[in-house]
């Protein structure tokens, strides 16, 4: 039934539209946990890949390189080799349809919507190691072992390596032009790309890397890429390629021979010089480059096929320069991926440091607890909270018990006009609010000091009236308050305290006099 090109085209457009609607519908559902969010991203990625595949097929059909679509449209119009016969073409197509239903009498219409709705419930299979914990952490142990066993690195702890691997520019430049370092970088980049594609399937890595390459080309042309800056020698000449040995540390040929024949050979090859001859001849040939620019050396010192670069007077192999650029570009991609995975790297380091302080039993218990929490997290969020009495929420996000609600009197509302008619529920919250910022701000706006004399006063008029009465009783200085104690008026708060202490001492002395009869 759907063997014709036009039917295939129609079905392709329908498939694309249906997948687009499913993507929108899937994004409308907010994931309850990080695991569900990861599954959603992979589902959407799979649907995008299907849309891309179907679209490519439609493009091929519309290009019609074999003229099959053109011939089919002509056949629908009744155009044949003998002429145009519309009715003949119509009845031939009708006969084909009847023949199909005769051969398949039990055929039923398949609802494609039901089939695609199941995609929204699908949980894609994502391969993560136990250490990665569904994409929460990075597993760098294999690369760490390769790093500490290499010649370009120093033995460090795993937690320290998590800080170091994202900073390749800190490795000395003379140690980077080796096959071991290049293979390590390639494995590191491959591992980071694989992890990033599993955790962020909706990101476009090709677009990200294209921007990285554009920025890299600009920095490389200027000689400003970190770790690969153009070095200026003491003789004023610029060295674009390191020799692998710093000649400033050696004052004689004999001292230079101590580095060994293999390193001398590598250094000579890096400069495009001959690597043959005796051990001493190699050292002498390399030592010549300490004080003599490469463009001034005799041609007999250079290897066959090597070219002396005219710019900056550098003699270097084109292949060597290309290798250096490839290594630097790999470093640029690794640095970009580490920036995108910065939170994961920090989380991994914190997890490693925490695990170092735990026993095996504690780690297993914590892992089981995380798995149970991840399973119940979505169930708890989906449950609707039943709160017909509209009780306040507790620390766990659930309504507090009704007896606690009645005990604290949270059903009683107190309004404070000074606080802008703000409501306080419960006596405790009401009494506490007199010392809080909202009430203090309201009193400051009224020009009244927020003292204990104004407790339990919530009306603006009452507060102003009381403040006027207090000001009437103040002395000429305006800062002393008279307090009535018995038949005396006590001036100032400090005097009030002294008066209270005096009366307390008098009463204690009276008690002692009565007790001892004096």
C-alpha positions as CSV (number, residue, x, y, z in Angstrom):
1,X,0.0,0.0,0.0
2,X,2.7,2.5,0.9
3,X,5.2,1.3,-1.8
4,X,4.8,4.4,-4.0
5,X,7.2,7.3,-3.6
6,X,4.4,9.8,-3.0
7,X,3.0,7.6,-0.1
8,X,6.5,7.3,1.3
9,X,6.9,11.1,1.1
10,X,3.6,11.7,2.9
11,X,4.4,9.1,5.6
12,X,7.8,10.8,6.1
13,X,6.3,14.2,6.6
14,X,3.7,12.7,9.0
15,X,6.5,11.0,11.0
16,X,8.5,14.2,11.3
17,X,5.5,16.2,12.6
18,X,4.5,13.5,15.0
19,X,8.0,13.3,16.5
20,X,8.1,17.1,16.8
21,X,4.9,17.1,18.8
22,X,6.2,14.3,21.0
23,X,9.4,16.3,21.7
24,X,7.3,19.3,22.8
25,X,5.1,17.1,24.9
26,X,8.1,15.5,26.6
27,X,9.6,18.9,27.4
28,X,6.3,20.0,29.0
29,X,6.8,17.3,31.7
30,X,9.1,18.5,34.4
31,X,11.5,15.7,35.5
32,X,11.2,14.8,39.1
33,X,14.9,13.8,39.6
34,X,18.3,14.1,37.9
35,X,17.9,10.5,36.6
36,X,14.5,11.3,35.0
37,X,16.1,14.4,33.4
38,X,18.8,12.3,31.9
39,X,16.3,9.8,30.5
40,X,14.3,12.7,29.0
41,X,17.4,14.2,27.3
42,X,18.3,10.8,25.8
43,X,14.7,10.2,24.6
44,X,14.6,13.7,22.9
45,X,18.0,13.0,21.4
46,X,16.8,9.7,19.9
47,X,13.7,11.4,18.5
48,X,15.9,14.2,17.0
49,X,18.1,11.6,15.3
50,X,15.0,9.9,13.8
51,X,13.8,13.3,12.5
52,X,17.2,13.9,11.0
53,X,17.2,10.5,9.3
54,X,13.7,10.8,7.9
55,X,14.4,14.4,6.7
56,X,17.5,13.2,4.8
57,X,15.4,10.5,3.1
58,X,12.8,13.1,2.1
59,X,15.6,15.3,0.6
60,X,16.8,12.5,-1.5
61,X,13.3,11.8,-2.8
62,X,12.8,15.5,-3.6
63,X,16.2,15.7,-5.4
64,X,14.8,12.9,-7.7
65,X,18.2,12.0,-9.2
66,X,16.7,8.9,-10.9
67,X,13.5,10.7,-12.0
68,X,11.4,8.1,-10.2
69,X,9.2,10.7,-8.5
70,X,8.7,12.5,-11.8
71,X,7.7,9.3,-13.6
72,X,5.2,8.4,-10.8
73,X,3.5,11.9,-10.9
74,X,3.3,11.5,-14.7
75,X,1.7,8.0,-14.2
76,X,-0.9,9.4,-11.8
77,X,-1.9,11.8,-14.6
78,X,-2.4,8.9,-17.0
79,X,0.6,9.6,-19.1
80,X,1.9,6.5,-20.7
81,X,4.1,5.6,-23.7
82,X,1.1,5.4,-26.0
83,X,-0.6,8.6,-24.7
84,X,-2.7,10.0,-21.9
85,X,-5.4,7.8,-20.3
86,X,-6.5,9.1,-16.9
87,X,-9.2,6.5,-16.4
88,X,-6.9,3.6,-17.2
89,X,-4.5,4.8,-14.5
90,X,-7.3,5.3,-12.0
91,X,-8.7,1.8,-12.4
92,X,-5.2,0.2,-12.3
93,X,-4.6,1.9,-9.0
94,X,-8.1,0.8,-7.7
95,X,-7.4,-2.7,-8.8
96,X,-4.1,-2.7,-6.9
97,X,-5.8,-1.5,-3.7
98,X,-8.5,-4.2,-3.9
99,X,-5.9,-6.9,-4.6
100,X,-4.1,-5.8,-1.4
101,X,-7.2,-6.0,0.8
102,X,-8.1,-9.4,-0.8
103,X,-4.7,-10.8,0.2
104,X,-4.8,-9.3,3.7
105,X,-8.4,-9.4,4.9
106,X,-7.4,-9.3,8.6
107,X,-5.3,-6.2,8.2
108,X,-6.1,-3.4,10.7
109,X,-5.3,0.2,11.0
110,X,-2.4,0.8,13.3
111,X,-2.7,3.8,15.5
112,X,0.7,5.4,15.3
113,X,-0.1,7.7,18.3
114,X,-0.3,4.8,20.7
115,X,3.0,3.5,19.4
116,X,4.7,6.9,19.8
117,X,3.2,7.5,23.3
118,X,5.2,4.6,24.5
119,X,8.3,6.5,23.6
120,X,7.6,9.0,26.4
121,X,7.7,6.2,29.0
122,X,10.8,4.7,27.6
123,X,13.9,4.6,29.9
124,X,16.9,4.5,27.5
125,X,19.8,2.3,28.4
126,X,22.9,4.5,29.3
127,X,26.2,2.8,30.0
128,X,27.7,4.2,33.2
129,X,30.3,2.7,35.4
130,X,29.6,2.2,39.1
131,X,32.1,5.0,39.9
132,X,30.2,7.5,37.6
133,X,26.9,6.9,39.4
134,X,24.6,7.7,36.5
135,X,26.6,10.7,35.4
136,X,27.0,12.4,38.8
137,X,30.8,11.8,38.9
138,X,33.7,11.3,36.6
139,X,35.7,8.0,36.5
140,X,39.3,9.0,35.7
141,X,41.2,6.1,37.3
142,X,42.4,4.5,34.1
143,X,43.8,7.9,32.8
144,X,45.2,8.6,36.3
145,X,47.2,5.4,36.2
146,X,48.6,6.3,32.8
147,X,49.4,9.8,33.9
148,X,51.4,8.8,37.0
149,X,53.3,6.2,35.0
150,X,54.3,8.6,32.3
151,X,57.6,10.5,31.8
152,X,55.9,13.9,31.5
153,X,54.2,13.8,34.9
154,X,55.0,13.4,38.6
155,X,53.3,10.9,41.0
156,X,50.4,12.6,42.7
157,X,47.2,11.6,44.5
158,X,44.0,10.9,42.6
159,X,42.3,13.9,44.2
160,X,45.1,16.1,43.1
161,X,44.9,14.7,39.6
162,X,41.3,15.8,39.3
163,X,42.7,19.4,39.5
164,X,45.6,18.8,37.2
165,X,44.2,17.0,34.2
166,X,42.2,20.1,33.2
167,X,45.4,22.3,33.1
168,X,47.7,20.8,30.4
169,X,49.4,24.2,29.9
170,X,51.2,23.6,33.2
171,X,53.2,20.7,31.8
172,X,56.6,21.9,30.5
173,X,56.6,22.4,26.7
174,X,59.7,20.3,26.2
175,X,57.9,17.2,27.5
176,X,54.9,17.5,25.2
177,X,56.5,16.6,21.9
178,X,56.4,12.8,22.6
179,X,54.3,10.1,21.4
180,X,53.3,9.1,24.9
181,X,51.9,12.5,25.7
182,X,50.0,12.7,22.4
183,X,48.4,9.3,23.1
184,X,47.5,10.3,26.6
185,X,45.8,13.5,25.3
186,X,43.9,11.5,22.7
187,X,42.6,9.1,25.3
188,X,41.7,11.9,27.7
189,X,39.8,13.8,25.0
190,X,38.0,10.6,23.9
191,X,36.9,9.9,27.5
192,X,35.6,13.4,28.1
193,X,33.7,13.4,24.8
194,X,32.1,10.1,25.6
195,X,31.1,11.2,29.1
196,X,29.8,14.5,27.8
197,X,27.7,12.9,25.2
198,X,26.1,10.6,27.8
199,X,25.4,13.3,30.3
200,X,24.5,16.2,27.9
201,X,23.0,14.5,24.8
202,X,21.3,17.6,23.6
203,X,24.5,19.7,23.3
204,X,26.0,20.2,19.9
205,X,29.6,19.2,20.2
206,X,30.5,20.0,16.6
207,X,29.3,23.6,17.0
208,X,31.3,23.9,20.3
209,X,34.5,22.5,18.8
210,X,34.1,24.7,15.7
211,X,34.2,27.8,18.0
212,X,37.2,26.3,19.9
213,X,39.1,25.8,16.6
214,X,38.3,29.4,15.4
215,X,39.6,30.9,18.7
216,X,42.6,28.5,18.7
217,X,43.7,29.4,15.1
218,X,43.6,33.1,16.1
219,X,45.7,32.6,19.3
220,X,48.1,30.2,17.5
221,X,48.8,32.7,14.7
222,X,49.7,35.3,17.4
223,X,51.7,32.8,19.4
224,X,49.6,33.4,22.5
225,X,48.1,30.0,23.1
226,X,48.7,29.0,26.8
227,X,51.6,26.7,27.1
228,X,52.8,27.2,23.5
229,X,53.8,30.9,23.5
230,X,56.7,31.9,21.2
231,X,59.9,31.9,23.3
232,X,62.6,34.6,22.8
233,X,66.1,33.4,23.3
234,X,69.0,35.3,24.9
235,X,70.5,36.0,21.4
236,X,67.3,37.8,20.4
237,X,66.0,35.1,18.1
238,X,62.6,33.5,18.5
239,X,62.2,29.8,18.9
240,X,59.0,28.3,17.6
241,X,60.0,24.7,18.4
242,X,61.8,23.7,21.6
243,X,64.8,21.5,21.5
244,X,63.6,19.5,24.5
245,X,66.8,20.5,26.4
246,X,67.4,23.8,28.1
247,X,71.0,24.7,27.0
248,X,71.2,27.5,29.5
249,X,71.9,24.9,32.3
250,X,75.0,23.5,30.5
251,X,78.3,25.4,30.1
252,X,80.4,22.7,28.4
253,X,79.9,19.8,26.0
254,X,80.8,17.3,28.7
255,X,78.0,18.5,30.9
256,X,75.6,18.3,28.0
257,X,76.6,14.6,27.4
258,X,75.2,13.7,30.8
259,X,71.6,13.9,29.5
260,X,72.2,10.7,27.5
261,X,72.3,9.8,23.8
262,X,68.6,9.3,23.4
263,X,67.6,12.8,24.6
264,X,70.3,14.3,22.5
265,X,68.9,12.5,19.4
266,X,65.4,13.7,20.1
267,X,66.6,17.3,20.6
268,X,68.6,17.3,17.4
269,X,65.6,15.9,15.5
270,X,63.3,18.5,16.9
271,X,65.6,21.2,15.5
272,X,66.0,19.5,12.1
273,X,69.7,18.7,12.7
274,X,71.5,15.5,11.9
275,X,71.2,12.8,14.6
276,X,74.1,10.6,13.4
277,X,77.7,10.4,14.5
278,X,79.2,9.6,17.8
279,X,77.8,10.5,21.2
280,X,80.3,13.4,21.5
281,X,79.6,14.7,18.0
282,X,75.9,14.8,18.7
283,X,76.5,16.8,21.9
284,X,78.9,19.2,20.1
285,X,76.3,19.7,17.3
286,X,73.6,20.5,19.7
287,X,75.8,22.8,21.8
288,X,76.5,24.9,18.7
289,X,72.8,26.1,18.9
290,X,73.3,27.7,22.3
291,X,75.2,30.8,21.0
292,X,74.7,30.5,17.2
293,X,71.3,31.2,15.6
294,X,70.1,28.3,13.5
295,X,70.0,30.3,10.2
296,X,73.7,31.0,10.6
297,X,74.7,27.3,11.0
298,X,76.3,25.5,8.1
299,X,74.1,23.4,5.9
300,X,76.1,20.3,6.7
301,X,74.7,20.2,10.2
302,X,71.1,19.9,9.0
303,X,69.5,16.6,8.1
304,X,68.4,15.8,4.5
305,X,64.9,16.9,3.7
306,X,64.7,19.4,6.6
307,X,63.8,23.0,5.8
308,X,65.1,26.0,7.5
309,X,62.2,28.4,8.1
310,X,62.9,31.9,6.8
311,X,60.7,33.5,9.5
312,X,62.4,34.1,12.8
313,X,65.4,32.1,11.6
314,X,64.1,28.8,12.9
315,X,65.1,25.5,11.5
316,X,62.3,23.1,12.1
317,X,60.6,20.2,10.3
318,X,57.2,21.0,8.9
319,X,55.9,17.7,10.3
320,X,57.2,18.7,13.7
321,X,55.3,22.1,13.5
322,X,52.2,20.3,12.4
323,X,52.4,17.8,15.3
324,X,52.8,20.6,17.8
325,X,49.7,22.4,16.4
326,X,47.7,19.2,16.6
327,X,48.7,18.6,20.3
328,X,47.9,22.2,21.1
329,X,44.5,21.9,19.5
330,X,43.7,18.8,21.4
331,X,44.6,20.7,24.6
332,X,42.2,23.5,23.6
333,X,39.4,21.0,23.2
334,X,40.1,19.3,26.5
335,X,40.2,22.7,28.3
336,X,36.8,23.6,26.8
337,X,35.2,20.3,27.9
338,X,36.6,20.7,31.4
339,X,35.0,24.1,31.5
340,X,31.6,22.6,30.5
341,X,32.1,19.8,33.1
342,X,33.4,22.0,35.9
343,X,30.5,21.3,38.3
344,X,30.9,17.5,37.7
345,X,34.7,17.7,38.3
346,X,34.2,19.6,41.6
347,X,31.5,17.2,42.7
348,X,33.8,14.2,41.8
349,X,36.6,15.7,43.9
350,X,34.3,16.2,46.9
351,X,33.1,12.7,46.6
352,X,36.6,11.2,46.5
353,X,37.7,13.2,49.5
354,X,34.6,12.1,51.4
355,X,35.1,8.4,50.5
356,X,38.6,8.5,51.8
357,X,37.3,9.1,55.3
358,X,34.7,6.3,55.1
359,X,35.0,2.5,55.6
360,X,33.8,0.0,53.1
361,X,30.6,-0.7,55.0
362,X,29.8,3.0,55.3
363,X,30.3,3.5,51.6
364,X,28.0,0.5,50.7
365,X,25.3,1.9,53.1
366,X,25.6,5.3,51.6
367,X,25.3,3.9,48.1
368,X,22.2,1.9,49.0
369,X,20.7,5.0,50.6
370,X,21.3,7.1,47.5
371,X,19.6,4.4,45.3
372,X,16.6,4.3,47.6
373,X,16.4,8.0,47.7
374,X,16.6,8.3,43.9
375,X,13.7,5.8,43.6
376,X,11.4,7.4,46.1
377,X,12.2,11.0,45.1
378,X,9.9,11.0,42.1
379,X,7.2,9.2,44.0
380,X,7.2,11.8,46.9
381,X,7.0,14.7,44.4
382,X,4.1,13.2,42.5
383,X,2.0,12.6,45.7
384,X,-0.5,15.4,46.2
385,X,-0.4,16.8,49.7
386,X,-3.8,16.5,51.5
387,X,-4.3,19.7,53.6
388,X,-8.0,20.6,54.0
389,X,-7.4,22.6,57.1
390,X,-4.7,24.7,55.4
391,X,-2.2,24.0,58.2
392,X,1.3,25.6,57.9
393,X,4.1,23.5,56.4
394,X,6.8,22.0,58.5
395,X,10.5,21.5,57.8
396,X,9.8,18.4,55.8
397,X,7.4,20.1,53.4
398,X,4.3,18.4,55.0
399,X,1.6,20.0,57.2
400,X,2.3,20.2,60.9
401,X,0.1,18.1,63.3
402,X,-3.2,19.7,64.3
403,X,-2.4,19.5,68.0
404,X,0.8,21.5,67.5
405,X,-1.2,24.0,65.5
406,X,-3.7,24.5,68.4
407,X,-0.9,24.5,71.0
408,X,0.9,27.4,69.5
409,X,-2.4,29.2,68.7
410,X,-1.5,29.5,65.0
411,X,-5.1,30.0,64.1
412,X,-5.2,33.4,65.9
413,X,-4.3,36.3,63.6
414,X,-2.6,39.5,64.9
415,X,-2.3,42.5,62.6
416,X,0.2,45.3,63.1
417,X,-0.6,48.7,61.6
418,X,2.9,49.9,62.2
419,X,4.2,47.0,60.0
420,X,1.9,47.9,57.2
421,X,-1.0,45.8,58.3
422,X,1.1,42.6,58.2
423,X,-0.5,39.6,59.7
424,X,1.2,37.4,62.4
425,X,-0.2,34.0,63.2
426,X,0.1,32.9,66.8
427,X,1.0,34.7,70.0
428,X,4.6,33.8,69.9
429,X,5.2,35.2,66.4
430,X,3.3,38.3,67.4
431,X,5.4,39.0,70.5
432,X,8.6,38.3,68.7
433,X,7.9,40.7,65.8
434,X,8.4,43.8,68.0
435,X,12.1,43.1,67.9
436,X,12.2,42.3,64.2
437,X,13.3,44.5,61.3
438,X,9.8,45.1,59.9
439,X,8.5,46.7,63.2
440,X,11.7,48.5,63.8
441,X,11.6,50.0,60.3
442,X,8.0,51.2,60.9
443,X,8.8,52.8,64.2
444,X,11.9,54.5,62.6
445,X,9.6,55.9,59.8
446,X,7.4,57.4,62.5
447,X,10.4,59.0,64.3
448,X,9.7,57.0,67.5
449,X,12.4,54.9,69.3
450,X,11.5,51.2,69.5
451,X,11.8,50.7,73.2
452,X,10.0,48.4,75.7
453,X,7.5,51.1,76.4
454,X,5.9,50.5,73.0
455,X,5.5,46.8,73.3
456,X,1.9,45.5,72.6
457,X,1.2,48.7,70.7
458,X,0.3,48.1,67.0
459,X,-1.7,51.2,66.2
460,X,0.0,54.3,64.7
461,X,-2.2,56.7,66.6
462,X,-1.6,55.0,70.0
463,X,2.2,55.0,69.4
464,X,2.2,58.7,68.6
465,X,0.0,59.5,71.6
466,X,2.3,57.6,73.9
467,X,5.4,59.2,72.5
468,X,3.9,62.7,73.1
469,X,3.1,61.8,76.7
470,X,6.7,60.5,77.2
471,X,8.1,63.7,75.7
472,X,6.0,65.8,78.1
473,X,7.6,64.1,81.1
474,X,11.1,64.5,79.7
475,X,13.5,67.0,81.3
476,X,14.9,70.1,79.6
477,X,17.7,68.1,78.0
478,X,15.1,66.0,76.3
479,X,16.9,62.7,77.1
480,X,15.9,62.1,80.8
481,X,12.7,60.3,81.7
482,X,11.1,60.7,85.2
483,X,9.8,57.5,86.7
484,X,7.4,57.6,89.7
485,X,8.5,55.2,92.6
486,X,6.4,55.7,95.7
487,X,6.4,59.4,96.7
488,X,9.6,60.2,94.7
489,X,10.3,60.8,91.0
490,X,13.4,59.0,89.9
491,X,15.3,60.8,87.0
492,X,17.1,58.8,84.3
493,X,17.2,55.0,83.8
494,X,20.6,54.6,85.6
495,X,19.3,56.5,88.6
496,X,16.3,54.1,88.6
497,X,18.6,51.1,88.8
498,X,20.5,52.7,91.7
499,X,17.3,53.5,93.5
500,X,16.1,49.9,93.2
501,X,19.4,48.6,94.5
502,X,19.3,51.0,97.4
503,X,15.8,50.0,98.4
504,X,16.8,46.3,98.1
505,X,19.7,46.8,100.4
506,X,17.6,48.6,102.9
507,X,15.0,45.8,103.0
508,X,17.8,43.2,103.5
509,X,19.3,45.2,106.4
510,X,15.8,45.5,108.0
511,X,15.4,41.7,107.8
512,X,18.8,41.2,109.4
513,X,18.0,43.7,112.2
514,X,14.7,41.9,113.0
515,X,16.4,38.5,112.9
516,X,19.2,39.4,115.4
517,X,17.1,41.8,117.5
518,X,19.4,44.8,117.1
